[in-house]
Amino acid sequence: MFFRRKKNPPEPPPAPPQVPTPPAAGAASGEPAAAPGAGLAGPATTLFLTGEAGKDRRTVQVLLEAIARVSEARDLESLLIDMVDSSIELTGAERGLLVLRGAGEGELVVRTSRTRGKKPLTGELRYSTTVAGKVLSEGRPLRAQVHSESEALELGRSVYDLKLRAVMCVPLSPSSNEQAVQPPKGVLYVDSRAATRQFSQADLALFAALAQHISIAMVNAQLQLDSLEKVRLEQSLELASAIQRDLMPRVPSVPGWDLAGWYGPAEETGADFYDFIKVGERLAIVVGDVTGHGIGPALITASAQGSLRTSLRLNPDPGAVVTLLNQDLCERNADGRFLTLFLATLAPDGSMRALNAGHSPPFLWRKDGSAIETVKKCGPALGMIPDEEYAAHPPLAMRAGDVLVAYTDGLIEARRPGSEDDFFGEEGLKRVLAEGAAAGLSARDLCARVAEAALELSGGKREDDVTVVVARRL
């Protein structure tokens, strides 16, 4: 025979009557398992207590010392190592492993592997995946003694090849009731080749008690890491938000024009931007909106804003500048985001050349009382069609008192709380624009009036970034 059968060693007396948690059906209490399935046990309790004061005192002391070492671990990696080292020391095993549930069905991932003497396990890593998988799927502790080749093979080929005599494995669950709600995330596994080391039911209960505390420590450590990561993320968002606010332009003083801009992000960082850029004797007004929210779109807006500032100073043609920006965005656009853009250059004589790339149509209010005009689209949003050629509309004349309003769709999509279709809309914007412009409001006051009207309808809630830019001809 491959293994020489030995007599079963005597076991400690059963647990005291006040802790009546028997092993699962099929497991003989107080007797070593004769077959792999015989060692299954129910939830761990104080079954490791024997009723002998001296022995129980030593057992509890060993457990508390192991728990203290695990609890003092300062980071998750140290915690996992201490966890496995304590398991080996507490059970008298030769090797210990922490095995976690993998991403695939039935996949097992060894997170930490250690050997006696608090050393890392080297060489080829083999263990009983059958035992680990069974405990992971059923959520119950398991111990097994090996007395023959057939018993070894029943536990797995690795048990036979490694000449293992004893295997013990327990699920990692923070409480005995958690496994009823969700399966354990991993298992603690120990084994031994020594013929003199036979894991008892008391050993299994002690091992399970340690594993339960270790599970709680793991959860706490992960929560602490998540909390720190959340703080770092919040700090990063605050920094990004501050940088983005600094990129918002100061309104320049330009003879013949009254200018203003208003911006309200839906989150810490937004995907809208506006800018005023001096281009020789002309002034360029830019309003853009990148799809989505958060850091990604904010980076695109900053890049686009910088590119426009540089390009317009080198080339005053809006069509050529937007065409180059579109090509650049298409080359780098890996996640399908796109940018809608309105760009207009204002001349000292009041003429305006406007280009609308997939953006919400700006409105031009005429003081003479004619209908409010719209600046229609000249092409699709940027970042969609690489070879698109953009060209600005023919020049439009803005006379004294005329008002141009450019905005992002977050303004007209503001809606009444609890309503599916009561939006501020283009009609709401036109109404506020006509009333404010006719009353002779300054560009700044008109910007505020438009934004306040939309936010009043939505109860102050912004589901999307809101940007408004007003240019009034003096």
Protein Blocks (a to p, Z undefined) as FASTA:
>chain_A
ZZdcdddddddddddfklccccdehiaghiacfbfklmgccdddfklpgoiaklmmmmmm
mmmmmmmmmmmpmbfklmmmmmmmmmmmmnopabdcdddddfbehiacdfbdcdehiiac
ehjddddfklmmmmmmnopacddddfbfklmmmnojklmmnopabdcdddddfbfklmmm
pccfbdcddddfbfklccdfklmmmmmmmmmmmmmmmmmmmmmmmmmmmmmmmmmmmmmm
mmmmmmpccddddehiacddddddfblbdcbdcddddehjbccddddddededjklmmmm
mmmmmmmmmmmmmomcfklmmmmmmmmmmmmmmnopacddddddddfkopacdddehiac
dddddfklpacdddddfbdcehkammlccdddddddddehiacddddfklmmpccehiak
lcfbjmlmmmmmmmmmmnopafklmmmmmmmmmmmmnnopafbdcdddddddZZ
